[in-house]
């Protein structure tokens, strides 16, 4: 059983912000770092995977939908992806990186002191690209959690890039937000699980420097455009919620 878990998500191949989060004292001192998916689909895919795997036994990487898509693209399959950067990123991966992504678990369960068994997933435990939001109706949450054992009272997800903590019929749900593609404010969002308490954290970065670091560290032709939009968090959380809301099954 671990006592102190730092949770990151949705790095999307953005190394400078990942480095800033990993340098946080409470991440450095964590017993375990769990990254809940979408690690490499971005401008620095290999560099991010190498940085995460360098954490060794201290890291658990959960599969996200973008990780699954990169594996398919690297294998020559025709996959419908929302952004061409995924096709570019897949082409940068070597066999070892593809095998790493292909072997990632979804979901992953960890015994955490003060929480019991915690399920870490990307979208939901049953589907790595299912959308659930802070205001998703309880019936949808019940469907998404139908396969969980009763003793699982904490679920940590990702996918929507917006941090929140809420109760869902007595079960605690945490989304740490995004490291590399945040909606609402620039910088890296993450979460801390310790002594039965959850806290949402945010790491400020020098945004101009982070953009330039992405551009300098990537051969992606549109790296500056990507970084200027995503690292600067041009999309607000309100805009993102408007886009995502129809995908959580709501009717009105």
URVENFEN-V779006 format. One record per residue. RES is the residue in one small letter. PHI is phi in whole degrees, 0 to 359 (NA if undefined). PSI is psi in radians with two decimals (NA if undefined). NEAR is the number of other ideal C-beta (glycine too) atoms within 12 Angstrom. Layout:
RES;PHI;PSI;NEAR, RES;PHI;PSI;NEAR
//
This chain:
x;NA;2.34;16, x;260;2.72;28, x;255;-0.48;21, x;220;1.92;30, x;239;2.21;43, x;262;2.31;44, x;242;2.17;52, x;242;2.85;53, x;204;2.76;48, x;51;1.01;47, x;290;-0.64;52, x;51;0.78;46, x;65;0.53;49, x;248;1.66;52, x;291;-0.79;38, x;299;-0.64;39, x;287;-0.67;48, x;302;-0.79;47, x;300;-0.70;32, x;296;-0.72;32, x;291;-0.78;44, x;296;-0.38;31, x;277;-0.15;19, x;298;2.35;28, x;306;-0.67;14, x;283;-0.28;23, x;277;-0.73;34, x;301;-0.68;16, x;271;-0.06;18, x;296;2.51;31, x;293;-0.56;26, x;212;2.45;33, x;246;2.11;42, x;249;2.27;44, x;243;2.01;50, x;268;0.85;54, x;100;2.88;50, x;58;1.11;50, x;277;-0.76;52, x;241;-0.11;50, x;283;1.46;46, x;183;-2.89;47, x;282;-0.27;45, x;229;1.06;42, x;294;-0.81;46, x;293;-0.75;32, x;298;-0.71;33, x;292;-0.77;47, x;298;-0.71;36, x;295;-0.67;23, x;292;-0.73;33, x;292;-0.78;38, x;292;-0.40;26, x;295;-0.29;16, x;288;-0.21;25, x;64;-2.32;12, x;289;-0.13;11, x;279;-0.13;23, x;241;2.45;34, x;240;2.14;37, x;255;2.15;39, x;264;2.56;45, x;285;2.33;36, x;252;2.97;47, x;299;-0.64;37, x;291;-0.55;46, x;293;-0.74;49, x;298;-0.70;35, x;293;-0.66;36, x;298;-0.70;44, x;298;-0.78;31, x;296;-0.77;24, x;295;-0.73;32, x;296;-0.46;31, x;274;0.08;19, x;87;0.20;12, x;275;2.60;15, x;274;1.91;11, x;240;2.36;22, x;278;1.89;14, x;242;2.59;24, x;285;-0.29;16, x;220;2.36;28, x;295;-0.29;21, x;298;-0.47;39, x;296;-0.70;35, x;295;-0.74;27, x;296;-0.81;29, x;299;-0.72;43, x;300;-0.62;36, x;288;-0.31;23, x;276;-0.30;29, x;281;2.39;35, x;273;3.01;17, x;305;-0.65;12, x;294;-0.69;15, x;290;-0.68;31, x;296;-0.75;29, x;296;-0.66;17, x;300;-0.89;28, x;296;-0.67;41, x;294;-0.45;23, x;267;-0.02;17, x;294;2.50;37, x;278;2.68;27, x;205;2.04;34, x;277;-3.07;35, x;233;2.46;32, x;242;2.31;27, x;228;2.34;33, x;281;2.08;22, x;240;2.24;37, x;304;2.25;21, x;90;-0.17;22, x;236;-0.43;33, x;77;-2.62;23, x;289;2.13;26, x;251;2.24;40, x;265;2.14;38, x;253;2.20;49, x;219;-3.09;46, x;258;-1.36;45, x;284;-1.28;40, x;221;2.96;40, x;302;-0.47;36, x;265;-0.23;24, x;203;2.11;29, x;287;-0.15;32, x;235;0.29;31, x;289;2.40;30, x;263;2.16;33, x;228;2.44;41, x;236;3.00;36, x;300;-0.52;27, x;252;0.29;21, x;298;2.45;32, x;292;2.67;20, x;299;-0.58;21, x;298;-0.67;17, x;292;-0.75;28, x;300;-0.73;33, x;299;-0.70;20, x;296;-0.77;21, x;293;-0.52;35, x;259;0.14;33, x;301;-0.53;18, x;272;0.00;17, x;279;2.52;27, x;291;2.65;15, x;300;-0.54;13, x;287;-0.22;14, x;280;1.89;29, x;247;0.06;26, x;221;2.26;38, x;234;2.29;45, x;244;2.18;50, x;235;-3.05;55, x;212;-2.34;53, x;81;-0.74;42, x;264;-0.08;44, x;67;0.33;44, x;229;2.15;39, x;285;2.48;40, x;198;2.79;30, x;228;2.27;27, x;208;2.79;25, x;268;2.46;17, x;232;1.64;32, x;50;0.94;20, x;80;-0.12;16, x;262;2.30;31, x;276;2.30;30, x;238;2.32;39, x;233;2.32;41, x;238;2.06;44, x;284;-0.15;46, x;86;-2.86;43, x;242;2.50;51, x;278;-0.85;53, x;260;-0.36;54, x;224;1.10;45, x;286;2.53;44, x;255;2.26;34, x;111;-0.78;25, x;201;2.52;25, x;288;2.84;36, x;108;3.05;33, x;262;2.15;45, x;265;2.48;44, x;203;3.11;44, x;222;2.76;45, x;233;2.25;39, x;247;2.04;39, x;202;2.30;25, x;54;0.70;15, x;77;0.09;19, x;244;2.55;20, x;247;2.34;32, x;227;2.34;22, x;275;2.32;26, x;238;2.78;30, x;218;2.28;27, x;254;2.00;36, x;287;2.56;19, x;227;2.78;34, x;285;1.79;18, x;295;-0.75;28, x;301;-0.78;17, x;294;-0.67;21, x;294;-0.72;37, x;300;-0.82;30, x;294;-0.59;20, x;293;-0.68;27, x;296;-0.83;42, x;299;-0.77;26, x;290;-0.48;19, x;260;0.21;29, x;225;2.55;32, x;259;0.12;19, x;296;2.21;33, x;302;-0.56;14, x;253;0.58;20, x;300;-0.70;30, x;294;-0.74;22, x;299;-0.78;21, x;301;-0.91;33, x;295;-0.69;39, x;297;-0.57;21, x;275;-0.90;27, x;274;-0.79;38, x;293;-0.58;45, x;278;-0.06;31, x;54;0.96;35, x;295;-0.51;22, x;274;2.26;25, x;279;2.86;18, x;295;-0.60;28, x;296;-0.73;13, x;295;-0.73;16, x;295;-0.73;30, x;298;-0.65;25, x;297;-0.67;16, x;288;-0.76;20, x;283;-0.51;29, x;307;-0.77;25, x;294;-0.24;14, x;269;0.00;21, x;259;0.26;29, x;85;0.09;23, x;289;2.70;19, x;251;-0.07;9, x;196;NA;6
//
